[in-house]
Amino acid sequence: MDTPEDYQPRLRWYSQVWRYLLALAIGLLVWTPVMNAQLDRNPLLFWGDLLVGLLAFVLVAFRRRWPFTIAVVTILMAPLSSLSAGPAALATVSLATRRRWWQVITVGALNVVFSLVYYAVQPSDSGDPWWVNLAVTVAVVLAITAWGMFIGSRRELVWTLRQRAETAEAERDLRAAQARSTERARIAREMHDVLAHRISQISMHAGALTFREDLSADEMRSSVAVIQAKAHEALSDLREVLGVLRDVDGAPGTGPLTGPQPTYCDLDALVADARRAGTAVEYDDALSSGEDLPEAVGRTVYRIVQEGITNAGKHAPAAMLRIRVGGSPADGVEVALHNALGFGPTHTPGAGLGLVGLTERAELRGGTLTHGIERATTTGAPDQFVLRAWLPWTAEQEASL
């Protein structure tokens, strides 16, 4: 079966053939009234008309390369050849499609002038007065010029519509690619937060088994069971993100990572889970209870606290982690996490990307996130690692920043 690309050369060939056939018909229509008179009075004029007309057909094939020159040359052939009227009309229409006024006016005037010269030079049995020939010539020239300008305008309109369609299609593809990239970046941030927390818990339990020599068999089995459960959870989360990222042609948001996401209400469960894993946590929930925290803000708060617990478990597993969440609809939400530096053995190395992702997440919500080491102000007190974040409570509060 032929493809659309296979039809293009054929369409171009057909478009050229019908133009030449139309030009031939116009030339014969002009030549027929004077053909018998040429044969009777001057046969050389007949053969000269034919040869010059054929030359005009050859020249008009180059009208798109030199439109103005070919149009002028074919018009100059008019007094010598009736048959050249067809190529001259074709060249005039082709020139008019360019819609350059000085060229159109010049060629139109030459058409009128040399048509009158033609009527004066060529023998004819017609007794029409000169003004009738002039009126017919002007009408024909105006008609073919207007037709050429209409074709040029239509071509420009089609080209503009095609460009708009191609631009719209390119913009649509770009928006789709950006949406996929944004969705995958979101998934990557979510999975980093989740997997880092799971693996940190596995590392803490495994580290405890390494250092504890006084555990009974039941306690060992319990710790190994916890490690196994956390490993299964981490693998399940990893399977979800791999399924989304492998779905190259899937629309954003339609992958398997579409379950309910944690929010502020899940913070108590997160802290309790960390305590069961062996992390010493002091949790102070001072958030105003008069109004529910928006779900998107609560999810960001949850991820900040989760990353703070993960980092504390990695870098200071024996230190006390103090968590405070406070704020109100008027003041926004404040999150602060404190833990002593270098307190206990470090089980899991960090890549340093979690806090970068948290900073981006907070900024996307219109908030801020800072982290760093605060030096102790009293002698003998350990230095503290502090993670602070502020988030707007509502979208109006975010827009006012």
Secondary structure, DSSP 8 states (H G I E B T S, - for coil): ---HHHHHHHHHHHHHHHHHHHHHHHHHHHHHHHHHHHHHH-HHHHHHHHHHHHHHHHHGGGTTTSHHHHHHHHHHTTTT-STTHHHHHHHHHHHHTT--HHHHHHHHHHHHHHHHHHHHHS--S----HHHHHHHHHHHHHHHHHHHHHHHHHHHHHHHHHHHHHHHHHHHHHHHHHHHHHHHHHHHHHHHHHHHHHHHHHHHHHHHHHH-----HHHHHHHHHHHHHHHHHHHHHHHHHHHHHH-TTS-TT-SS--S----GGGHHHHHHHHHHTT--EEEEEEE-SSS---HHHHHHHHHHHHHHHHHHHHH-TTS-EEEEEEEETTTEEEEEEEEESS-S---S---S-HHHHHHHHHHHTT-EEEEEEE--SSTT---EEEEEEEE-SSHHHHHT-
